[in-house]
Amino acid sequence: MVLLKLLTVAFLAAQAKAFLNATETRDQYVLQNDGLYVAVGKSSGQVIKLFLGKEDLLGSGKGPYLDCSCVPSGFWAPGGTARFQLIRGTDSTGTPYGGVVMRDTYSSTNQTLEQYWFLREGETGLHVFSRVTYFNQRTPFLRGLGELRTLFRPNTRLWTHLSSSDGNWAPIPSADANSRAITVQDATTYLGDATTDAYVKQYSDFFTKYAFAEVWRDHDLHGQFSDGLTSSDGNTYGAWLVHNTRETYYGGPLHSDLVVDGIVYNYMVSGHHGAPVPNITHGFDRTWGPQYYYFNKGGPKTTLAELRADATKYADSEWNSEFYDSIAQHVPNYTPTSKRTTFKVTINLPEGAKRPIAVLAENKQDFQLNVFDQSSLQYWADIDPNTGTVEIPRVREGIYRLTVYADGIFGWFIQDDLEVSKTSKNNTFQWQPGSVGKEIWRIGTPDKSAGEYRHGYAPDTSKPLQPEQYRVYWANWDFPTDFPNGVNFKIGQSKEAEDFNYIHWSVFPGRSNYFRPEPYYKNVNNWTIQFNLTSDQLTGKQTQMAALTVEFAGVKTANGNDKWASLPKEKYSNLPYTVAVNGRDLETWIIPSYRSGSCGVRSSVVCQNFGRVFSFAASEFLKEGLNEFVLSLPFNATDTETALLPTTVYVQYDALRFELS
């Protein structure tokens, strides 16, 4: 009986403590529960106060708030002329919630941005949605939606560390280090003179926000950490953006973007790394989300990894689905559970397929370019490599393209016009990868990345945190020093991690190069691959065909990130790429501008993936003994850059394969 009374008292105390307030004051809208206090300013349309318990997480900062590159003049942060809606309700689980909706219209174009913040009783996080509409028959095409993002932007000493993924984190550079910073490239500074700074000592002499970009495939969350030395109570704190859903982003699992740099971003749309962006046209109406800004607290000895692990449990598309169904009445374009289903399929995988993945996205469109249908959604999940089965929960019913790819296998499996509904059958498909004959050799691993090559995924062992080398400012890796005679890769002798660079430059840049301000041309644009063939391999070569498959993990043409633009003054918008066999050129491949993106110089090895097979008659080009391919970019092919960036074009290889049929 005593135990029952104690439990009853504890239960009543918990009930008395739990609450949810959604209120309006003269200047603010306030959402508050027993753990989190959030205030949205009426004059700005932005979160201006955010407390976890008694700890001020923002200081004089702001956010989460919404902004965009979407108006004729460029960027716009809506809220100055906003209309608001305060929401109170109880979801289907009996849990109270409150919400604030901000709507602001850019009057000269009649485009509207909306931001939604929801807080539930018992949670210390904000559920966020963002919406863009455009209705203007007089100007049916406005411009591209260059960026759409929400930002948690604190201005306080509280936050001490950045965390973009489990394996990539660093101390935030100090004010002293930033005061000594030397700009070496757009959004990139040299901090090496601040020799006692924790970031410099532990992570890198260079700071670029692109070092903290991540690929979406396995990305669950990112954020900032306070180690307790700067908090008011000596406890540790975390602020995280959780990818509990990914369906309204673009670019599928190969998309990469900025995530944290002192600001915790939710980039819903951007052209970073050459990602495509949708056009804003009359009738455009799209809602992004939900995502979850989560705030947590640990004891003085709680680690960054522990707070991160606590946040990770919310990175689940099925989490809180009842709540999202309950608020669907307030969020235009959100699809409730009644119109969703679990997608199931079996893929008979080719031998050697590792880390296979299934992607559902816009029908009859490369998922990397899935921005043409404003209502398109995307989903993906890992395939069981043993059984070939995969399930993707909470897929909106509709018609999709199914794309499958895997490490170790060249190309993709693609199936269009795939119906996903509650009544559709579970399909089984056979993936027969493309091949023109017997494989003689390959360079690299077909895994949609250039990470296996020199300065890719290898750690930078000069610093204790050992970031992957590709994350470090590109000029830190001096191509003329690494390859004084150029790239000469000998099949059977050379090693990808040492003898094949992660970027194939047209010219090694001098612009935005802190160490080598003059461009370097010698043995840069032509790469050689040497290999031997035996008489047995060439038997019957009079009728034999040969093929070189070239798969790219990224390409920068003269269009840079502006892949759709027509730039008639840029000679290399469409980039010529030539393969020569034993001194004779094959047909030149013109790489189209829509595949362009600023990849390697923005600390990435995964961008737009695509490729081509170069086929030719063996008898006309090959010989017994030593043979060679020369892979060529135009000599000194450059473009015009308005920002401080390298002007050279370049390619980054995923993998290459040589076959004889």
Secondary structure, 3 states (H helix, E strand, C coil): CHHHHHHHHHHHHHHHHCCEEEEECCCEEEEEECCEEEEEECCCCCEEEEEECCEECCECCEEEEEEEEEECCEEECCCCCCEEEEEEEECCCCCEEEEEEEEEEECCCCEEEEEEEEEECCCCEEEEEEEEEECCCCCCEEEECCEEEEEEECECCCCCEEEEECCEEEECCCHHHHHCCEEEECCEEECCCCCCCHHHHHCCCEEEHHHHEEECCCCCEEEEEECCCCCCCCCEEEEEEECCCCCCCCCHHHCEEECECCCEEEEEECCHHHCCCCEEECCEEEEEEEEEEEEEEECCCCCHHHHHHHHHCCCCCCCCHHHHHHHHHHCCCCCCHHHEEEEEEEEECCCCCEEEEEEEEECCCCHHHCCCCCCCCCEEEECCCCCCEEEEEEEECEEEEEEEEEECCCCCEEEEEEEECCCCCCEEEECCCCCCCEEEEEECCCCCCCCCCECCCCECCCCCCCCEHHHCCHHHCCHHHHCCCCCEEECCCCCHHHHCECCEECCECCCCCCCCCCCECCCCCEEEEEEEECCCCCCCCCCCEEEEEEEEEEEECCCCCCCCCCCCCCCCCCEEEEEEECCEECCCEEECHHHCCCCHHHCCCCCCCEEEEEEEEHHHHCCCEEEEEEEECCCCCECCCCCCCCCECEEEEEEEEEEEC
